[in-house]
Amino acid sequence: MVNINVCIGSACHLKGSYNVIKGLQKCIDERDLSDKVRINGSFCLGHCTNAVSVQVNGGQVVSVSEQTVEEFLNEYVIPIL
């Protein structure tokens, strides 16, 4: 199971964290990966200036926007499935 933590703290919320979560969920559903990937909301991942902060399996924190959700999945999630 791959765990994706999406920050929903103040800065990330203002930068669209809920849209990122919706985008991730949509891509995961379209690719039939819901049994392999879990999305979690998380408060402050410590990278507020790079919001929206997203972390995979407790690793590197990556800046993701609504427009880069699919790119993020292809680069950081798909290779470890």
C-alpha positions as CSV (number, residue, x, y, z in Angstrom):
1,M,0.0,0.0,0.0
2,V,1.4,3.4,-1.0
3,N,0.4,6.2,1.4
4,I,0.1,9.7,0.1
5,N,0.0,12.5,2.7
6,V,-1.5,15.8,1.4
7,C,-1.0,18.8,3.6
8,I,-4.3,20.5,4.4
9,G,-2.8,23.2,6.7
10,S,-3.3,26.9,6.2
11,A,-0.9,27.6,3.4
12,C,-1.7,24.4,1.5
13,H,-5.4,24.9,2.0
14,L,-5.1,28.4,0.4
15,K,-3.1,27.0,-2.5
16,G,-5.7,24.3,-3.3
17,S,-5.0,21.2,-1.3
18,Y,-8.6,20.0,-1.6
19,N,-8.4,20.3,-5.4
20,V,-5.1,18.3,-5.3
21,I,-6.8,15.6,-3.2
22,K,-9.8,15.5,-5.6
23,G,-7.4,15.3,-8.6
24,L,-5.4,12.5,-7.0
25,Q,-8.5,10.5,-6.2
26,K,-9.8,10.9,-9.7
27,C,-6.5,9.7,-11.2
28,I,-6.4,6.8,-8.8
29,D,-9.9,5.7,-9.6
30,E,-9.4,6.0,-13.3
31,R,-6.3,3.8,-13.1
32,D,-8.1,1.3,-10.8
33,L,-5.5,1.8,-8.0
34,S,-7.7,2.4,-5.1
35,D,-6.7,-0.9,-3.5
36,K,-3.0,0.0,-3.8
37,V,-2.9,3.8,-2.9
38,R,-4.3,5.6,0.1
39,I,-4.7,9.4,0.3
40,N,-4.4,11.0,3.8
41,G,-4.9,14.5,4.9
42,S,-2.1,15.8,7.0
43,F,-1.4,19.0,8.9
44,C,1.8,20.8,8.1
45,L,4.5,18.9,6.4
46,G,7.0,21.7,7.0
47,H,7.2,23.1,3.5
48,C,4.7,25.9,3.6
49,T,6.4,28.1,1.0
50,N,6.1,25.2,-1.6
51,A,2.4,24.5,-1.0
52,V,0.6,22.2,-1.8
53,S,3.0,19.8,0.0
54,V,2.6,16.1,-0.7
55,Q,4.6,13.2,0.7
56,V,4.7,9.6,-0.4
57,N,5.4,6.9,2.2
58,G,7.0,9.4,4.6
59,G,9.7,10.3,2.1
60,Q,10.5,13.5,0.2
61,V,8.0,16.3,0.3
62,V,7.0,17.5,-3.1
63,S,5.1,20.6,-4.3
64,V,2.0,19.6,-6.3
65,S,-0.7,21.7,-7.9
66,E,-4.0,20.7,-9.4
67,Q,-2.3,20.9,-12.8
68,T,0.6,18.6,-11.9
69,V,-1.3,15.8,-10.1
70,E,-0.9,13.3,-13.0
71,E,2.8,14.1,-13.4
72,F,3.3,13.6,-9.7
73,L,1.6,10.2,-9.8
74,N,3.6,9.1,-12.8
75,E,6.9,10.2,-11.2
76,Y,6.5,9.4,-7.5
77,V,3.8,6.8,-7.1
78,I,3.5,4.5,-10.2
79,P,7.2,3.5,-10.0
80,I,6.8,2.1,-6.5
81,L,3.6,0.1,-7.0
